[in-house]
Amino acid sequence: MHCTSPFLKSLLAGALLGATLLVGPAALAQPFGDNPFMAQPQPAIPDIEYDPGGEFNFVRVQFDTWQGGGGGGWGFFGDGGPTWSIDFPGADMNFLRGVSRLTNIRVMRDPIVLRFDDEQIFDYPFLYMLEVGQQGGIMLSQEEIDNVREYLLRGGFLLIDDFWGERQWSNFHDSFSQIFPDREIVELPHDHEIFRTYYDIDGPQMIPALSRDDSRGEQGIDVASNHAILDDFGRVMVLINWNSDMGDGWEHTYHPYYPTRYANAAYQLGINYLIYSLTH
């Protein structure tokens, strides 16, 4: 895993613990590409200094779904892309920008995509996946199950984001329980240390998708919760962000109609989870 003592000393020396998060044109770098959800134009401000040899890169998990169409069994959703790729690469790149701007963690520029059965996942301490309840839920091969179980028990961390309601939870649970059939999924209390690792946050936050707000979530849900699979020492191996969409908060950082308070919450939570993954 990419986590060393010099890195940790640098992180803690430069950390602005409890600082107010500023997300938007004045805080982050220019938006990229032709993403139609990004507000244009933005003020000309210096780009973030990325480090090709940095300690952290954003790794998104590619997966198949039970009801997937073409493309090797990928589930397809909404705009025609595979389910695993929702908000990609905008959310991933903006989160890297936020981590670089708001911490002393040295980040690499371009996010990458890996499957659970790829041995490269052992090179990265933090994995991200989303929409795990769509299309009948995720479909895992035995090789994927064995590899990600070993990854997590060795100290890896998996963040699961953006799935909503009881049906999607059931789809997710039926598939994911194959990885740790003997471990319970527990709900994290609001005072768990993961909410205090960098920013002081009052537990889970419901971050809505674009065009929604926190008074009307998706699938009839208006309360977010965080759940986890723990190792034998109580470390969070899998953090399950249910009924909340951090990825939209990252992706729509620059959107003129996406409230800044939701983007702020998305970065605060994401950075807390990242710092936890690098220090536990």
C-alpha positions as MATLAB code, in Angstrom:
seq = 'MHCTSPFLKSLLAGALLGATLLVGPAALAQPFGDNPFMAQPQPAIPDIEYDPGGEFNFVRVQFDTWQGGGGGGWGFFGDGGPTWSIDFPGADMNFLRGVSRLTNIRVMRDPIVLRFDDEQIFDYPFLYMLEVGQQGGIMLSQEEIDNVREYLLRGGFLLIDDFWGERQWSNFHDSFSQIFPDREIVELPHDHEIFRTYYDIDGPQMIPALSRDDSRGEQGIDVASNHAILDDFGRVMVLINWNSDMGDGWEHTYHPYYPTRYANAAYQLGINYLIYSLTH';
ca = [
       0.000    0.000    0.000;
       1.202    3.515   -0.785;
       1.432    4.930    2.742;
       4.748    5.760    4.402;
       5.867    7.500    7.559;
       7.367   10.512    5.683;
       4.051   10.892    3.901;
       2.093   10.788    7.141;
       4.412   13.342    8.769;
       3.976   15.648    5.777;
       0.218   15.222    5.874;
      -0.116   15.953    9.568;
       2.329   18.856    9.445;
       0.299   20.609    6.768;
      -3.212   19.611    7.745;
      -5.740   22.340    8.344;
      -7.782   20.351   10.829;
     -11.343   21.558   11.083;
     -10.767   24.162    8.380;
     -13.664   25.523    6.393;
     -13.854   23.820    3.026;
     -14.112   26.060   -0.009;
     -15.175   24.321   -3.177;
     -15.810   26.203   -6.377;
     -14.058   28.551   -8.791;
     -12.094   30.310   -6.066;
     -10.785   27.108   -4.520;
     -10.272   24.455   -7.189;
      -8.647   24.320  -10.598;
     -10.315   24.897  -13.940;
     -12.878   22.320  -15.065;
     -11.751   19.921  -17.762;
     -12.985   18.506  -21.040;
     -16.436   19.002  -22.526;
     -18.542   17.788  -19.630;
     -21.922   19.514  -20.163;
     -22.618   19.490  -16.411;
     -19.710   21.834  -15.669;
     -20.416   25.559  -15.440;
     -18.510   27.614  -18.008;
     -16.569   29.801  -18.047;
     -14.511   29.838  -14.857;
     -11.999   32.463  -13.701;
      -8.436   31.871  -14.869;
      -6.684   30.467  -11.818;
      -3.504   28.378  -11.523;
      -3.866   24.646  -11.981;
      -3.117   22.287   -9.111;
       0.389   20.846   -8.984;
       0.054   17.111   -9.551;
       2.826   14.644   -8.842;
       3.259   11.575  -11.098;
       4.959    9.870   -8.181;
       2.382   10.913   -5.623;
       1.103    8.838   -2.729;
      -2.522    8.782   -3.869;
      -4.434    8.067   -7.011;
      -8.163    7.632   -7.380;
      -9.052    4.045   -8.341;
     -12.569    3.343   -9.586;
     -13.792   -0.254   -9.580;
     -15.185   -1.663  -12.807;
     -17.785   -4.390  -12.331;
     -20.432   -6.448  -14.100;
     -24.111   -6.558  -13.159;
     -26.631   -9.393  -13.236;
     -28.867   -7.628  -15.760;
     -26.041   -6.120  -17.799;
     -26.328   -5.749  -21.540;
     -23.463   -5.767  -24.026;
     -19.848   -4.888  -23.421;
     -18.873   -8.093  -21.666;
     -21.802   -8.098  -19.245;
     -21.514   -4.481  -18.113;
     -24.701   -2.983  -16.778;
     -25.818    0.058  -18.721;
     -27.516    3.043  -17.160;
     -29.008    6.376  -18.104;
     -26.788    7.947  -20.743;
     -25.715    4.605  -22.221;
     -22.495    4.176  -20.283;
     -21.785    1.176  -18.065;
     -23.196    1.396  -14.553;
     -19.788    1.509  -12.882;
     -18.806    4.597  -14.930;
     -21.511    6.991  -13.689;
     -19.941   10.446  -13.015;
     -16.648    9.277  -14.583;
     -14.157   10.873  -15.037;
     -15.444   14.218  -13.772;
     -16.083   13.170  -10.176;
     -12.768   11.325   -9.910;
     -10.650   14.156  -11.321;
     -12.351   16.842   -9.267;
     -11.852   14.802   -6.109;
      -8.139   14.525   -6.903;
      -8.082   18.304   -7.366;
      -9.792   18.770   -4.016;
      -7.405   16.439   -2.198;
      -4.423   18.272   -3.701;
      -5.836   21.707   -2.865;
      -7.098   20.960    0.639;
      -4.443   18.605    2.046;
      -0.705   17.985    1.738;
      -1.280   14.625    0.070;
       0.626   14.397   -3.200;
      -1.798   13.177   -5.864;
      -1.419   11.775   -9.352;
      -3.240   13.531  -12.171;
      -5.332   10.875  -13.888;
      -7.698    8.455  -12.106;
      -7.575    4.816  -13.133;
     -10.084    1.979  -13.481;
      -9.412   -1.536  -12.176;
     -11.399   -4.688  -11.542;
     -11.329   -6.601   -8.269;
      -9.434   -9.464   -9.899;
      -6.587   -7.190  -11.022;
      -3.447   -7.623   -8.903;
      -2.755   -3.897   -9.281;
      -5.360   -3.106   -6.640;
      -2.744   -4.104   -4.041;
      -0.729   -1.027   -5.084;
      -3.477    1.351   -3.939;
      -4.945    1.832   -0.448;
      -8.303    3.292   -1.568;
     -10.891    1.954   -4.036;
     -14.193    3.551   -5.059;
     -17.326    2.051   -6.586;
     -20.916    3.228   -6.984;
     -24.418    2.272   -8.186;
     -23.994   -1.226   -6.740;
     -27.749   -1.823   -6.467;
     -28.677   -1.096  -10.084;
     -29.254   -3.726  -12.776;
     -29.864   -6.499  -10.265;
     -26.685   -5.757   -8.311;
     -23.039   -6.546   -8.923;
     -21.922   -9.891  -10.342;
     -18.627  -11.192   -8.933;
     -16.476  -14.057  -10.138;
     -14.752  -16.311   -7.609;
     -11.428  -14.732   -8.561;
     -12.789  -11.260   -7.853;
     -14.224  -12.395   -4.516;
     -10.950  -14.005   -3.401;
      -8.757  -11.132   -4.564;
     -10.730   -8.292   -2.999;
     -11.142  -10.236    0.251;
      -7.358  -10.586    0.468;
      -6.915   -6.906   -0.442;
      -9.239   -5.762    2.329;
      -7.787   -8.064    4.978;
      -4.286   -6.816    4.138;
      -5.315   -3.247    4.933;
      -7.107   -1.995    1.829;
     -10.166    0.258    1.952;
     -13.236    0.246   -0.299;
     -15.695    3.163   -0.462;
     -19.135    2.310   -1.881;
     -21.241    5.306   -2.918;
     -24.535    6.335   -4.521;
     -27.160    3.657   -4.161;
     -30.594    4.215   -2.712;
     -33.534    2.480   -1.093;
     -34.329   -0.980    0.197;
     -34.433   -2.748   -3.170;
     -30.969   -1.535   -4.183;
     -29.650   -2.413   -0.721;
     -31.020   -5.923   -1.086;
     -29.419   -6.305   -4.525;
     -26.092   -5.097   -3.164;
     -26.214   -7.246   -0.036;
     -27.075  -10.448   -1.887;
     -23.979  -10.100   -4.084;
     -21.484   -8.477   -1.747;
     -22.073  -10.862    1.144;
     -20.144  -13.454   -0.879;
     -16.929  -11.634   -0.008;
     -17.395  -11.806    3.759;
     -20.295  -14.183    4.476;
     -19.175  -14.445    8.116;
     -18.965  -10.691    8.813;
     -21.899   -8.490    9.697;
     -22.519   -5.156    8.008;
     -22.833   -2.652   10.861;
     -24.161    0.891   10.925;
     -21.579    3.451   12.014;
     -22.623    5.822   14.812;
     -22.423    9.573   14.266;
     -19.482    9.827   16.662;
     -17.314    7.245   14.879;
     -13.738    8.419   14.400;
     -14.062    8.286   10.595;
     -16.121   11.482   10.839;
     -13.338   13.231   12.795;
     -10.152   12.230   10.955;
      -9.714   15.589    9.160;
     -12.941   17.562    9.179;
     -15.284   17.469   12.156;
     -18.533   16.172   10.656;
     -21.775   15.267   12.394;
     -22.084   11.808   10.899;
     -23.455   10.832    7.474;
     -24.813   13.508    5.159;
     -27.420   13.077    2.441;
     -25.815   14.551   -0.658;
     -28.407   14.677   -3.436;
     -27.969   14.219   -7.152;
     -28.212   17.156   -9.507;
     -31.772   18.600   -9.631;
     -32.653   17.170   -6.200;
     -32.213   18.437   -2.657;
     -31.893   16.919    0.799;
     -35.641   17.131    1.406;
     -36.395   14.622   -1.356;
     -33.828   11.967   -1.995;
     -34.133    9.065   -4.389;
     -36.256    5.923   -4.026;
     -38.384    7.630   -1.358;
     -35.397    7.974    0.997;
     -34.513   11.221    2.763;
     -32.035   10.037    5.420;
     -28.448    8.966    4.723;
     -26.558    6.347    6.709;
     -23.055    4.901    6.711;
     -22.474    1.191    7.155;
     -19.259   -0.780    7.325;
     -17.575   -4.150    7.279;
     -14.900   -4.260    9.982;
     -11.766   -6.371   10.302;
     -10.858   -8.313   13.446;
      -9.404   -5.158   15.031;
     -12.389   -2.914   14.344;
     -10.879   -1.141   11.331;
     -13.335   -0.127    8.627;
     -12.473   -2.187    5.549;
     -15.591   -1.329    3.532;
     -17.433    1.975    3.985;
     -20.952    1.905    2.530;
     -22.416    5.338    1.831;
     -26.141    4.519    1.507;
     -28.754    7.032    0.367;
     -26.203    9.690   -0.531;
     -24.300   10.640   -3.696;
     -20.847   12.052   -3.036;
     -19.916   11.461   -6.675;
     -22.449   14.046   -7.840;
     -21.096   16.489   -5.282;
     -17.619   16.098   -6.807;
     -18.739   15.997  -10.428;
     -20.965   19.077  -10.205;
     -18.550   21.282   -8.290;
     -18.807   23.912  -11.041;
     -22.441   23.506  -12.008;
     -24.327   26.809  -11.584;
     -27.428   25.095  -10.179;
     -25.754   22.635   -7.828;
     -25.661   24.109   -4.294;
     -22.172   24.631   -2.927;
     -23.132   23.214    0.481;
     -23.635   19.762   -1.073;
     -20.305   19.874   -2.888;
     -18.648   20.985    0.359;
     -20.128   18.040    2.231;
     -18.998   15.643   -0.500;
     -15.376   16.795   -0.288;
     -15.361   16.830    3.498;
     -16.666   13.281    3.746;
     -14.480   11.983    0.923;
     -11.309   13.466    2.414;
     -12.188   12.082    5.842;
     -12.629    8.605    4.370;
      -9.368    8.930    2.453;
      -7.361   10.074    5.474;
      -8.846    7.211    7.473;
      -7.846    4.726    4.776;
      -4.251    6.003    4.773;
      -3.825    6.006    8.540;
      -5.624    2.859    9.703;
];
